[in-house]
Amino acid sequence: MLNVGVVGTSGRGYGLMKDVVLKLTDKVKITAVCDLYPDRVEDAQKLVEEMSGVLPFGTTDYQQLLAREDVDAVLITCAWEAHVPVAIAAMRLGKAVGTEVGGAYDIEDCWDLVKTYEETKTPFMFLENCCYGRREMMALNMAEQGVFGEVVHCTGAYGHDLRKEISFGKENRHYRLRNYTHRNCENYPTHELGPIARILHINDGNRMMKLSTAVSKAAGLHQYIKDNKSDDADLMSRTFNQGDVVTTTITCANGETIVITLDTTLPRYYCRGLSVRGTKGMYEEATDSVFLDDEHLEFEANWKEKWGNAEEYTDKYEHPVWKEYLANEMLGAHGGMDGLVLCAFFDSIIEGKPCPIDVYDAVAWMCITPLSEQSIALGGAPVAIPDFTRGKWYKHD
């Protein structure tokens, strides 16, 4: 049984405990919870006690949680700014780390994570649930089987209307408000980039070399606040630095290109925008479509007739992980991805196996945030992406 502490018990942390962790009674036990706000700590304690029958230790100081002998592993589900310091402190105390996603704030943060892991060898997993998305994994399986031919280009997006969440950040004590006020960058790159990195074998025979980022003006939040929160004088007069649409182009060592888009402050539908383009065909998430050279050329000008046809390929190309998952109870929100990513983390620790999304993956994806910030400040100039593996990306058997 793995004893787990949870740092950050608001929306994300509370949801993961309720929908996944506390249901894995054969694998894990929550022994401690932590949040900056005492009411959130109390709510988390009550939840754990109600679902498990045991009252966990509660604290507003994560160092107290990490110091406990009854904590073997820690889930980091707090604000973006705290992910790196909490992860480093945990690794130095030998506590296995499963950290939620978000971009880094500085390249040195990424190097500090790598150096701490290399010094301590403490297990570390980046909890990028979209790497376990059903369609993302089917696209990966198809790419690995050569269905798309040689993959040349991929796109992804975090297309999610967050205007309400950001604008009511003071009331909900949510970290996005301060980030959108002060920063201007690709602040949430990993949902779209993680699955693409798997498809393009990043850190396993390939790597991302450079990026260039362009950003639109910031107008969406001001309009939303004007229409929905005009009595908030502070927000009405506030200038938001974060542009509405951020587009980042990445070039890889093996010649592929990646385009990722952050689009969170204008009216829109939710979409992660995955597309995989190869010499024999493509997959596109927005229309959930597969287009293959030897099957669909006659529909090229009438493609709407085939929108949604990806479901026709599931019998043949559904990823084995999802075939097994669909045959059993799926855990958690986000279409079951939460259950898969957390079970992968817990199983790795319990079985003593390498974590499937490791620290080198984490920093390769997290570093896009500060590098995009640099590129935007330089008018979209190309910026080099560090090799956090120090050459090991191509030195594999």
N, C-alpha and C positions, 0 to 999 in steps of 0.2 A: 504494500500500500504506500503510495506516494503522498507525503504531507505537503500541502500547497498553501502558500500565502498569496494574497491578492492585494496589489498596490493600485488603488484607483477603483472606487466602488460606485461611481455615478452610472450614467446610462450604459456605457459599453461594458464595464466591469460587472455591474449588477446583472445585466442581461446574460452575459456568458456564464456567470455562476448559476443563475436560475435555469437556463435552457440547456446547458451542457454539463458543466463541471459537477454540479450536485446530483446529476443523474448517472454519473460514472462511478457508482458506489463500489465497483469491483476494482477500480484502478486508483482513485485518488480520494483524499479527504482534505477539506479546507480547515486549516488550523488557526489561521490568522488573517485579519483584514485590516486595510489601512486606507485612509483618505485624509486630505487636508481639512475636510469639514466634518465635525463631530456627528452631525445628523446623518450623514451618509455612512459613517462607520456604524452607527446604531442600526440603521436600516439593513445594512449588510449582515450584521450579527444576527438580527432577527430572522432574516431570510435563511441563513445557514442553519440556525437552530430549528426553525420550522421544518426544513426539508431533510435535515440529517439527524436531528435530535441532540446535537452537540453545540454548545455556545463557543464560538471561536474567540481568540484573543483579538482585541480591537485597539487601534492606536491611530494617532494623527502623525506619527513620526515613523517613516519607513525604516529608519535605522534600527528602531526597536523590533520591528517585524523581522528584519533580516538577521538580527542577533539571536533569534530564538532557535533552540535545538530541535523544536518540533516543526521546523520549516525546511523542507528539502529542496523545494523549487518555488519560484516566484512567477506569478503572472503580472506583467506590467501593463495596466490598462488606464493609466492616468493621462494627464495632459502631455502633449507632444514634447514640451520643453524638458520634462522630467525623465523621459525614456532613457536617455544615455546615462545620466548620473546614477539613476537607480540600477540600471543594468550593470554598470561598472562596479558599484558597491556590492551588488549581489555576487558577481563573479569572483571578486576578491575574497568573499567569505565562503566560496565553494557552493553557492546556491544556484542550481540550474535555472537558466533564464528563458522565459517565453515572453517576448515583448511585442506589444501591439505596434501597428504600422504608423507611419508619418515620416516626413522628411527631416533630415538633420538641419541643424542651425549653423554649423561650421564644419569645414573639412577636417579640422583637428578632432572634432567629436568622433568622426568615423575612424580616424587613425587610432584614437584612444580606445575605441571598442575593440579594434583588431589587436592592438598591442596587449590589452588586458586579457583577451581570450588566449593569445599565444603564450602569455606568461602563466596563466592559471589553468588552461585547458578545461575550464568549466563549461559544461554543455550550454549552448546558446542556440535558440531558434527564433527566427523572425516569423510572427504569426500572420503571414500574408494569406488570408483565407481565399482570395481570388485565384491563387495558384491551384486551388482545389475546386474551382467552379466547374460545373458539369460540362458546359460547352467549351470552356478553356481547356479542360483535360481531353475532350474529344478532338479539338483542333490540334493539341499536342500529339495525340495518338496518330492522327492522320498525317501530320507532318513527319513523325518518326517513321511511318510506313511508306513515305515517299508519294503519298496521294497528291500533294501539291507540287511535286517536282522539287527543284531547288528553290528554297525560300529566299526571296530577294528583299522583301519590304514588309514591315508590320506597322500597324497603327493601334493606338489605344487611347482611352479617354477616361477621365473622371467627370462625367456629365451628370450633375446632381444639383438640383435647386436647393441651396442651403440658405437662402435669403432670410427665412424665418428664424432658423437656428442661430445665425450670426447676429441678426438684429435684436434678438431677445437674449443675447449672451450675458448681459448683466443680471437679468432675472434668473436665468438658468445656470449662472456661474460656469459658462462654457468658454473654453480657451480660444475658439475660432475668432471671436470678436477682436481680441487684442492682436491676433496674427493678421487679420485682414486690415486692421487699422495701420499697422506699422511696417508690414513686409510687402514685397511685390516679387512673386516668384512662382514656380511650379511647386506649390506647398504640399501636394498629396500625390506623389508620382507612382506609388508602388502597386496600387490596385491594378493599374493597366500595364505597368512595366514588368511586374513579377512573372505573369504567364508568358509574356513575350520573351523574357530572358530565358525561360525554360525552352521555348521553341527554338531560339537561336543559340542555345548552348553557351550562354554567357558564364564565364568562369570555368568552363569545361571545354576548352578548345576555341574559345572566342571571347572577346571582351568589347566593351564600349569604349571608344577612343576620344570622341569630342562631341560637344553639343553646341547648339545655338538656339537662343530663345527669343521670341517676339511676344509682345503683350499689347492688348487693346487698352483703351482708356477704362477708367472705373466710373461707371454710371449706374449700374444695376441696383446696388445697395441703397444709394441715395434716393432713387425713385421708389423703391420698396418702402423705405422708411417714411418718405413723404406721403405715400398712399396708405400706410398701415400703422405708423407710429409717430405721427406728426406732433404729438404732445411731448415727445422726448426731445427737449431742447439740446441736450448734449449730442445725441446722434444726428439731429437735424443739421447741426453746425459742423459735424465731424467730417474730416477729409479722409477717405479710405485710399490707402496706397495700392492695395491689391487690385490689379487689373481684372476685368471681367472674363476675358478669354486669354489663356496663356498657351502658346504653341511652341513645343520644343522638338527640334530635329536632332537626332543622334546618329552618328556614324560608327559602325562596328569594324573591328580588325579584319574580319573576313569579307567586308564590302557591303554588308546589308545596311539598310537605313531603317530607322524607327522614328515615327512621329507620334508624340503624346500630347494630349490637350487637357488642360484644366478649365472647366466651364461650370461654375457653381453659383454665380450671382446674377443670372438672367433667367427668365422663364424658360423651362425646358422639361423634357421627359428624362427619366433616368436611363443612362446607357454607359457601358464601359468601353464601347467603341472598338472592340477588338476586330482587326482584320489581318489575315495572313495571306500574303501574295506570293505565289510561286510560279515556276515556268510551266506548270501543268494545271494550275487552278487556284482557287481562293476560297476562304471562308470569311463571312462578314456577319458580325453579331447584330448590327442595327436592324437587319432584315432577317436574321437567323437563316442565312442562305449559304449553300455550297454551290460553287460554279466550277465545273471541271471541263477542261478543253475537249475531251473526247465524248462528253455527254450533253453539253448545254449550248453549243455555239448557235444552234438554230433559235434560241431564246434570247440572244444577246440584245436585241432591240426591244424585246417585250419581257424584260426580266421580272416585272411585277407578278407575272403568272407563276413564278417559281419562288417567290418570297416565302420563307418559312419551311423550305424543303429540307433543312438540316435534320429534322426529325426522321426523315427517310433513311438517314445514314447511321442511325444509332445502333441498329442491330449488328452492323458490321464493324463500326468504329468506336462505339462507346468505350471509354477507358475502363480497364479491368477494375480499378479502384471504385468507379461508380457502379459498375455491374454488381459488385458485392454490396455496396452501400444501399442501392435501390432495393435489394432483396431483404434488407434489414431495416430497423428503425433509424430514421435520419434525425440527428440532433441539432438543435439550434436554429437561429434565424439565417437569413441570407441563403435560402434554398439548400440548407444542409452543409454549406461550406465551413461554418463555424465548428461543427462537430468533427469534421474530417481534420481540420488543421490542429485542433486541440488534442485529438486522439493521436495524431502523428507525433506531436510534442511529447505527450505523456508516455506513449509507448517507447519512444526513443530513450527516454530517461530510465524507464523501468527495465528495459531490455539491454541497456548499455550500448546502444547503437548510435551512430552519428545522426545528428538532426538533419532532416531533409532540406531545410532552408537555413543555411548556416550564417555565421557572422560575415563571411565574405559576400554572400548574396545580399545580406542586409545593407551593408555599407555601399555596395555598388548601386543599389537602388535609392538609398537615402541621400546619397551625395548629390543627386540630381537637383535637389532643392537649393542648396547654397550656390551650386554652379550656375543654375538658371538665374539666380539673383545677380550673380556677377555678370552674366551675359546680358541681361536686361539693362544693367547699369552702364554697360559698355555699348549700348545701342544695338544689341543683337550679335555682337562679335563672338566668334567661336572660342570656346573654352575647353581646355584639355581635361579629360576625366582620368583621375589617378588609377593606377593599377594596384589595388589594395592586396592582391595576391602576391605581389612582387615577382611576377613572372610564372607563377605556378599554374596560371590559367591554361598555358599550352604545354606544360610539363606533366602530362597525365598519360597513364598507360592505356 
